[in-house]
Amino acid sequence: MNNLFFLFIFVPLLAFILLALNVLLAPHKPDESKVSAYECGFSPVYGQTRSTFQIHFYIIAMLFLIFDLEILLLFPIAVTLYQVSIFGFSIAIIFFIVLTIGFVLEIGSGAITLTNFDQPTIKMNKHIPHSHRGEGDTNSQKNKNDTLLWDR
């Protein structure tokens, strides 16, 4: 057998046999999670499609583009690092330092933290005046300084 027979006959035949075995032997039990659309980590929206867009995803996309371009610039540096002198090496080190400082600042600012956006979070609201905190309530007497509010 030569290589052309193997390439044009055997490989498509083997792929078709494996696909047919998968269709015949695989369990077919669709449920709600399998047939629903998965859109960027959100549950599918039925009816009103004009919902608020979380700015967190936009920030992650912008950070990805910035770091993707910086990684794209690392390839020419790695290829020519042997041919350049100490000047090229120092430019590469400065580039790595700036890249690392930017990444540390992004982690420190909390721009890369991932949270669950489907569930409401509890935040402490300290900007409510004392007269509106319900001072006659027995539960509010325990925590006069902090009031829990649901933030959606």
GULO-224857 format. One line per field, with one value per residue: residue number from 0; residue in one letter; x, y, z of N, C-alpha, C in turn. Coordinates in pm, whole numbers, always signed. Layout:
// GULO-224857
num	c(NUM;...) $
residuo	c(A;...) $
n_u	c(X;...) $
n_v	c(Y;...) $
n_w	c(Z;...) $
ca_u	c(X;...) $
ca_v	c(Y;...) $
ca_w	c(Z;...) $
c_u	c(X;...) $
c_v	c(Y;...) $
c_w	c(Z;...) $
***
This chain:
// GULO-224857
num	c(0;1;2;3;4;5;6;7;8;9;10;11;12;13;14;15;16;17;18;19;20;21;22;23;24;25;26;27;28;29;30;31;32;33;34;35;36;37;38;39;40;41;42;43;44;45;46;47;48;49;50;51;52;53;54;55;56;57;58;59;60;61;62;63;64;65;66;67;68;69;70;71;72;73;74;75;76;77;78;79;80;81;82;83;84;85;86;87;88;89;90;91;92;93;94;95;96;97;98;99;100;101;102;103;104;105;106;107;108;109;110;111;112;113;114;115;116;117;118;119;120;121;122;123;124;125;126;127;128;129;130;131;132;133;134;135;136;137;138;139;140;141;142;143;144;145;146;147;148;149;150;151) $
residuo	c(M;N;N;L;F;F;L;F;I;F;V;P;L;L;A;F;I;L;L;A;L;N;V;L;L;A;P;H;K;P;D;E;S;K;V;S;A;Y;E;C;G;F;S;P;V;Y;G;Q;T;R;S;T;F;Q;I;H;F;Y;I;I;A;M;L;F;L;I;F;D;L;E;I;L;L;L;F;P;I;A;V;T;L;Y;Q;V;S;I;F;G;F;S;I;A;I;I;F;F;I;V;L;T;I;G;F;V;L;E;I;G;S;G;A;I;T;L;T;N;F;D;Q;P;T;I;K;M;N;K;H;I;P;H;S;H;R;G;E;G;D;T;N;S;Q;K;N;K;N;D;T;L;L;W;D;R) $
n_u	c(+85;+47;+119;-79;-313;-362;-403;-621;-827;-837;-830;-1064;-1258;-1219;-1281;-1555;-1660;-1607;-1763;-2019;-2039;-2040;-2283;-2464;-2417;-2403;-2565;-2878;-3020;-3168;-3176;-3286;-3058;-2882;-3000;-3037;-2931;-2601;-2477;-2219;-2181;-2417;-2755;-2997;-3189;-3525;-3792;-3784;-3507;-3336;-3119;-2914;-2568;-2283;-2009;-1776;-1708;-1634;-1404;-1238;-1214;-1076;-836;-746;-695;-486;-281;-256;-150;+93;+212;+235;+437;+649;+749;+916;+1120;+1223;+1320;+1522;+1695;+1940;+2099;+2113;+2277;+2386;+2226;+1980;+1905;+1868;+1649;+1456;+1439;+1343;+1095;+974;+963;+788;+560;+513;+468;+233;+57;+56;-58;-315;-414;-404;-590;-825;-938;-939;-1077;-1319;-1666;-1990;-2245;-2513;-2639;-2761;-2556;-2451;-2406;-2240;-2388;-2299;-2381;-2634;-2845;-2874;-3136;-3292;-3253;-3419;-3443;-3606;-3644;-3576;-3385;-3227;-3104;-2889;-2697;-2620;-2444;-2400;-2585;-2750;-2797;-2962;-2810;-2862) $
n_v	c(-119;+218;+560;+737;+585;+530;+788;+899;+706;+529;+697;+879;+674;+550;+769;+804;+558;+573;+799;+701;+496;+651;+790;+577;+446;+636;+790;+952;+1186;+1458;+1744;+2036;+2197;+2110;+2176;+2448;+2781;+2897;+3186;+3374;+3315;+3387;+3312;+3207;+3464;+3523;+3670;+3994;+4137;+4343;+4389;+4480;+4531;+4388;+4572;+4458;+4246;+4381;+4513;+4293;+4198;+4411;+4406;+4155;+4202;+4389;+4245;+4034;+4155;+4236;+3990;+3903;+4071;+3962;+3744;+3827;+3942;+3721;+3570;+3729;+3779;+3657;+3772;+4045;+4309;+4400;+4616;+4556;+4343;+4476;+4638;+4440;+4339;+4565;+4583;+4344;+4406;+4628;+4501;+4313;+4485;+4614;+4393;+4320;+4550;+4535;+4303;+4388;+4599;+4465;+4406;+4167;+3983;+3730;+3701;+3571;+3669;+3619;+3588;+3788;+4013;+4080;+4390;+4623;+4913;+5220;+5474;+5551;+5770;+5813;+5850;+5706;+5439;+5278;+5289;+5211;+4945;+4615;+4445;+4622;+4758;+4608;+4622;+4910;+5060;+4932;+4843;+4595;+4560;+4445;+4420;+4451) $
n_w	c(+0;-77;+23;-67;-90;+176;+271;+121;+118;+348;+582;+562;+561;+811;+977;+913;+1004;+1282;+1345;+1283;+1474;+1707;+1678;+1686;+1935;+2141;+2423;+2391;+2542;+2570;+2778;+2963;+3008;+2812;+2566;+2576;+2493;+2538;+2649;+2693;+2968;+3092;+3182;+2939;+2780;+2770;+2593;+2679;+2542;+2587;+2807;+3089;+3037;+3165;+3261;+3332;+3161;+2931;+3018;+3071;+2807;+2686;+2833;+2755;+2481;+2497;+2633;+2457;+2229;+2336;+2390;+2132;+2047;+2182;+2043;+1813;+1966;+2102;+1889;+1773;+1980;+2018;+1823;+1871;+2052;+2385;+2416;+2285;+2445;+2691;+2627;+2588;+2851;+2988;+2862;+2954;+3227;+3233;+3135;+3340;+3560;+3476;+3472;+3744;+3856;+3743;+3864;+4129;+4127;+4101;+3857;+3725;+3870;+3897;+3922;+4016;+3819;+3803;+4047;+4317;+4507;+4842;+4979;+5191;+5300;+5385;+5355;+5420;+5587;+5949;+6032;+5860;+5903;+6047;+6341;+6547;+6528;+6645;+6534;+6393;+6593;+6673;+6469;+6401;+6251;+6007;+5726;+5553;+5213;+4925;+4620;+4287) $
ca_u	c(+0;+125;+70;-199;-426;-385;-449;-749;-929;-846;-859;-1207;-1337;-1209;-1357;-1697;-1694;-1609;-1879;-2138;-2041;-2080;-2427;-2540;-2395;-2407;-2700;-2941;-3118;-3157;-3246;-3292;-2925;-2814;-3060;-3044;-2817;-2507;-2433;-2123;-2194;-2548;-2868;-3061;-3290;-3645;-3878;-3713;-3365;-3257;-3080;-2792;-2444;-2184;-1888;-1664;-1670;-1566;-1270;-1162;-1183;-971;-710;-701;-636;-358;-180;-237;-56;+225;+268;+272;+566;+754;+807;+1035;+1227;+1284;+1392;+1641;+1769;+2077;+2175;+2126;+2379;+2335;+2121;+1855;+1870;+1814;+1515;+1368;+1419;+1253;+962;+921;+933;+664;+452;+487;+408;+94;-20;+40;-155;-448;-457;-426;-711;-942;-998;-941;-1154;-1441;-1775;-2112;-2331;-2653;-2693;-2736;-2454;-2483;-2306;-2262;-2416;-2274;-2420;-2772;-2849;-2920;-3281;-3360;-3210;-3517;-3383;-3698;-3645;-3483;-3274;-3137;-3030;-2764;-2601;-2660;-2350;-2400;-2715;-2735;-2888;-2943;-2771;-2877) $
ca_v	c(+0;+342;+664;+799;+502;+553;+925;+931;+603;+474;+800;+914;+557;+537;+879;+775;+446;+624;+887;+616;+430;+751;+818;+459;+401;+744;+815;+1075;+1230;+1604;+1810;+2182;+2259;+2075;+2239;+2593;+2856;+2946;+3315;+3449;+3291;+3427;+3228;+3265;+3566;+3504;+3787;+4121;+4114;+4461;+4380;+4554;+4463;+4404;+4637;+4372;+4169;+4473;+4534;+4170;+4193;+4509;+4355;+4046;+4257;+4452;+4143;+3955;+4228;+4233;+3857;+3901;+4139;+3882;+3649;+3882;+3961;+3591;+3524;+3810;+3809;+3608;+3856;+4183;+4327;+4425;+4717;+4485;+4266;+4567;+4677;+4327;+4333;+4676;+4545;+4246;+4473;+4705;+4402;+4258;+4591;+4629;+4277;+4329;+4657;+4485;+4211;+4468;+4680;+4378;+4403;+4031;+3894;+3680;+3679;+3519;+3784;+3580;+3597;+3919;+4016;+4163;+4495;+4707;+5050;+5308;+5609;+5576;+5851;+5742;+5861;+5612;+5303;+5204;+5276;+5150;+4802;+4545;+4392;+4729;+4805;+4532;+4671;+5045;+5119;+4864;+4798;+4507;+4587;+4359;+4498;+4374) $
ca_w	c(+0;-78;+113;-119;-52;+319;+292;+58;+136;+482;+683;+562;+598;+956;+1037;+897;+1094;+1420;+1358;+1287;+1606;+1805;+1663;+1726;+2073;+2241;+2476;+2342;+2641;+2583;+2888;+2946;+3002;+2687;+2448;+2591;+2440;+2639;+2600;+2774;+3111;+3140;+3146;+2820;+2806;+2690;+2598;+2669;+2517;+2623;+2946;+3118;+3002;+3270;+3211;+3367;+3044;+2841;+3074;+3045;+2664;+2658;+2889;+2668;+2359;+2529;+2661;+2337;+2144;+2400;+2368;+1990;+2036;+2244;+1947;+1746;+2063;+2129;+1770;+1745;+2103;+2003;+1730;+1917;+2155;+2519;+2402;+2257;+2564;+2793;+2584;+2617;+2996;+3022;+2814;+3048;+3354;+3214;+3123;+3473;+3643;+3432;+3517;+3890;+3882;+3709;+3970;+4250;+4116;+4099;+3724;+3672;+3956;+3836;+4017;+3958;+3794;+3804;+4181;+4380;+4611;+4957;+5000;+5307;+5259;+5499;+5318;+5458;+5709;+6068;+6049;+5771;+5929;+6126;+6472;+6642;+6503;+6735;+6457;+6352;+6710;+6684;+6370;+6361;+6157;+5879;+5679;+5438;+5102;+4809;+4503;+4163) $
c_u	c(+89;+56;-58;-323;-463;-448;-591;-859;-945;-885;-1005;-1296;-1335;-1287;-1507;-1741;-1702;-1728;-2008;-2149;-2084;-2229;-2509;-2531;-2407;-2550;-2752;-3053;-3105;-3236;-3235;-3154;-2852;-2870;-3068;-2918;-2731;-2446;-2348;-2143;-2327;-2651;-2936;-3175;-3407;-3732;-3798;-3563;-3277;-3226;-2949;-2671;-2342;-2055;-1764;-1616;-1597;-1422;-1182;-1122;-1072;-836;-656;-635;-498;-250;-156;-139;+84;+290;+309;+407;+680;+821;+926;+1151;+1299;+1365;+1522;+1727;+1915;+2162;+2196;+2229;+2313;+2225;+1985;+1809;+1812;+1675;+1416;+1340;+1326;+1110;+898;+884;+805;+544;+415;+422;+261;+6;-45;-61;-297;-501;-487;-552;-837;-1008;-1012;-1022;-1284;-1544;-1894;-2210;-2479;-2717;-2665;-2630;-2498;-2370;-2342;-2280;-2402;-2317;-2565;-2772;-2910;-3071;-3356;-3324;-3309;-3469;-3477;-3703;-3542;-3364;-3176;-3061;-2895;-2657;-2644;-2569;-2358;-2541;-2693;-2840;-2858;-2916;-2782;-2807) $
c_v	c(+124;+447;+730;+718;+526;+690;+947;+828;+565;+578;+845;+797;+536;+647;+854;+661;+494;+717;+805;+543;+528;+778;+699;+427;+510;+761;+950;+1111;+1381;+1654;+1961;+2245;+2225;+2149;+2390;+2657;+2904;+3074;+3386;+3432;+3331;+3321;+3290;+3359;+3541;+3628;+3913;+4096;+4233;+4456;+4457;+4468;+4492;+4461;+4552;+4292;+4256;+4497;+4413;+4161;+4292;+4463;+4240;+4100;+4318;+4347;+4052;+4024;+4229;+4096;+3841;+3970;+4059;+3787;+3707;+3907;+3829;+3541;+3600;+3837;+3762;+3703;+3998;+4190;+4346;+4529;+4651;+4403;+4356;+4617;+4565;+4316;+4444;+4644;+4444;+4310;+4554;+4612;+4345;+4361;+4612;+4515;+4281;+4438;+4613;+4389;+4289;+4552;+4596;+4370;+4262;+3937;+3856;+3654;+3623;+3634;+3748;+3599;+3734;+3907;+4108;+4263;+4575;+4850;+5139;+5450;+5639;+5660;+5772;+5746;+5761;+5468;+5223;+5181;+5215;+4999;+4733;+4489;+4501;+4787;+4732;+4589;+4808;+5100;+5058;+4816;+4715;+4540;+4488;+4448;+4410;+4443) $
c_w	c(+0;+9;+64;-85;+94;+343;+240;+83;+283;+587;+678;+601;+749;+1027;+1027;+990;+1238;+1443;+1365;+1421;+1715;+1798;+1712;+1875;+2179;+2293;+2429;+2438;+2657;+2703;+2867;+2932;+2872;+2567;+2460;+2535;+2556;+2585;+2704;+2923;+3170;+3104;+3024;+2858;+2713;+2703;+2576;+2653;+2550;+2772;+2965;+3085;+3112;+3210;+3239;+3245;+2943;+2888;+3049;+2897;+2629;+2713;+2805;+2542;+2385;+2551;+2541;+2243;+2205;+2383;+2222;+1969;+2099;+2145;+1871;+1842;+2088;+2010;+1751;+1868;+2093;+1918;+1780;+2028;+2291;+2517;+2376;+2375;+2672;+2755;+2612;+2767;+3041;+2979;+2909;+3182;+3343;+3204;+3259;+3564;+3605;+3479;+3667;+3926;+3849;+3814;+4097;+4245;+4114;+3964;+3670;+3761;+3888;+3944;+3942;+3942;+3796;+3941;+4240;+4488;+4722;+4975;+5123;+5259;+5381;+5469;+5350;+5585;+5826;+6082;+5963;+5798;+6012;+6267;+6575;+6630;+6593;+6658;+6417;+6471;+6721;+6591;+6322;+6252;+6018;+5846;+5555;+5334;+4990;+4689;+4380;+4050) $
***
